[in-house]
């Protein structure tokens, strides 16, 4: 199996490879050796998910259950071990893994930003292979936020829930979502996340963002 073959199979499920590394060369928490492939949502995710039994069965945590089934099936097919960013505590160290991949960075909001999908990054799982497969090298240039002159993410929030370097004003965010003025955020997603120029690369369906916001606002 090659990286390109794996990517084709991953994309067929509505996912995308959004980071990869060899733990032997890029040490990470809880793993040694082999190859780690990080999987996140892409533009094709929402149609794939909404056509799934998990979306229609009315049981809790449909996206997590979809991820378990789809990524678990990929792991079985390719003789890999599946890991997931949910189901804890303890939680799998996805942030550590993503930052080590060289394709994810810490944004001024203190949220993770990825080189293709910006602040819309949403990891659904990872595959760890015992062998080292050829993977593309990450771009070792500056973090994308370092060269973003305007940093629109810092000024997009209508209640200033984010400041450069944090902390995130969680209560202010939830209070805004409770009011009529928060309807746009609830229907189309966080304005700060959407303001990131790289977020356009996610091709995120507003319905997916609305689903996320309803879940976020309920916890």
ZITA-V621661 format. One record per pair of residues at least 24 apart in sequence whose ideal C-beta (glycine too) atoms are under 10 Angstrom apart, sorted by the first residue. I is the first residue (numbers start at 0). J is the second residue. Records with the same first field share a line. If there is no record, write none. Layout:
# ZITA-V621661
I: J, J
This chain:
# ZITA-V621661
0: 76, 77, 78, 79, 128, 130, 132
1: 132, 133, 134
2: 34, 36, 132, 133, 134, 135
3: 133, 135
4: 77, 132
5: 34, 36, 38, 73, 76, 77, 79, 126, 128, 132, 134
6: 36, 135
8: 73, 76, 77
9: 36, 38, 39, 41, 69, 70, 73, 77, 126
10: 41, 43
11: 43, 47, 73
12: 38, 41, 43, 44, 47, 48, 65, 66, 68, 69, 70, 72, 73, 123
13: 40, 41, 42, 43, 44, 45, 46, 47, 48, 49, 50, 51, 65, 69, 123
14: 38, 39, 40, 41, 43, 44, 47, 66, 69, 70, 73, 122, 123, 124
15: 39, 40, 41, 42, 43, 44, 115, 116, 123, 201
16: 41, 100, 102, 125, 126, 134, 135
17: 41, 97, 100, 102, 103, 113, 114, 115, 116, 120, 121, 122, 123, 125
18: 93, 96, 97, 98, 99, 100, 101, 102, 103, 113, 114, 120, 122, 125, 134, 137
19: 96, 100, 101, 102, 125, 126, 132, 133, 134, 135, 136, 137
20: 96, 97, 99, 100, 101, 102, 134, 136, 137
21: 128, 131, 132, 133, 134
22: 96, 99, 127, 131
23: 131
24: 99, 131
25: 96, 98, 99, 100, 101, 137
26: 95, 99
27: 92, 95, 96, 97, 98, 99, 100
28: 91, 92, 93, 94, 95, 96, 99
29: 82, 89, 91, 92, 95, 96, 127
30: 80, 82, 91, 92, 95, 96, 99, 125, 127
32: 127, 128, 129, 130, 131
33: 79, 80, 126, 127, 128, 129, 130, 131, 132
34: 79, 126, 127, 128, 129, 130, 131, 132, 133, 134
35: 79, 80, 82, 96, 99, 100, 125, 126, 127, 128, 134
36: 73, 77, 79, 100, 124, 125, 126, 127, 128, 132, 134
37: 82, 84, 93, 96, 97, 99, 100, 102, 103, 113, 120, 122, 123, 124, 125, 126
38: 66, 69, 70, 73, 81, 82, 83, 122, 123, 124, 125, 126
39: 84, 97, 103, 113, 115, 116, 119, 120, 121, 122, 123, 124, 125, 201
40: 66, 116, 119, 120, 121, 122, 123, 201, 202, 203, 204, 207, 211
41: 115, 116, 121, 200, 201, 202, 203
42: 116, 200, 201, 202, 203, 204, 207
43: 202, 204
44: 69, 121, 123, 201, 202, 203, 204, 207
45: 202, 203, 204, 205, 206, 207, 208, 210
46: 204, 206, 207
48: 123, 204, 207, 210
49: 204, 206, 207, 210
54: 210
60: 85, 86, 214
61: 210, 214
62: 121, 123, 207, 210, 211, 214
63: 123, 124
65: 123
66: 122, 123, 124
67: 123, 124
69: 123, 124
70: 123, 124, 125, 126
71: 124
73: 124, 126
74: 124, 125, 126, 127, 128
77: 126, 128, 132
78: 126, 128, 129, 130
79: 125, 126, 127, 128, 129, 130
80: 125, 126, 127, 128, 129
81: 124, 125, 126, 127
82: 122, 124, 125, 126, 127
83: 122, 123, 124, 125
84: 121, 122, 123, 124, 125
85: 122, 123, 124
91: 122, 124, 125
93: 122, 124, 125
94: 122
96: 122, 125, 127
97: 122, 125
99: 137
100: 134, 137
101: 136, 137, 138, 139, 140, 142
102: 135, 137, 138
103: 137, 142
104: 141, 142, 143, 144, 145
105: 142, 144, 164, 165
106: 142, 143, 144, 147, 150, 152, 153, 161, 163, 191, 192, 195, 197
107: 144, 145, 147, 150, 152, 153, 161, 162, 163, 164, 165, 191
108: 144, 150, 152, 153, 155, 156, 160, 161, 162, 163, 164, 165, 167, 189, 191, 192, 195
109: 161, 162, 163, 164, 165, 166, 167
110: 152, 161, 165, 167, 189, 191, 192, 195
112: 142, 143, 144, 147, 152, 192, 195, 197, 198
113: 143, 195, 197, 198, 200, 201
114: 138, 140, 142, 143, 197, 200
115: 143, 197, 198, 200, 201
116: 195, 197, 198, 199, 200, 201, 202, 203
117: 143, 144, 147, 152, 192, 193, 194, 195, 196, 197, 198, 199, 200, 201, 203
118: 144, 152, 188, 189, 191, 192, 193, 194, 195, 196, 197, 198, 201
119: 188, 189, 192, 193, 195, 197, 198, 199, 200, 201, 202, 203, 207, 208, 211
120: 192, 195, 197, 198, 201
121: 201, 203, 207, 211
143: 195, 196, 197
144: 195, 197
147: 195, 196, 197
149: 194, 196
150: 194, 195, 196
151: 190, 191, 193, 194, 195, 196
152: 189, 190, 191, 192, 193, 194, 195, 196, 197, 198
153: 191, 194
154: 190, 191, 194
155: 189, 190, 191, 192, 193, 194, 195
156: 184, 189, 190, 191, 192, 194
157: 181, 183, 184, 190, 191
158: 184, 190
159: 191
160: 189, 190, 191
161: 189, 191, 192
167: 191
172: 215, 216
173: 215, 216, 218
176: 212, 213, 215, 216
177: 216
181: 212, 216
184: 208, 209, 212, 216
185: 209, 212, 213, 215, 216
186: 212, 213
187: 212
188: 212, 215
189: 215
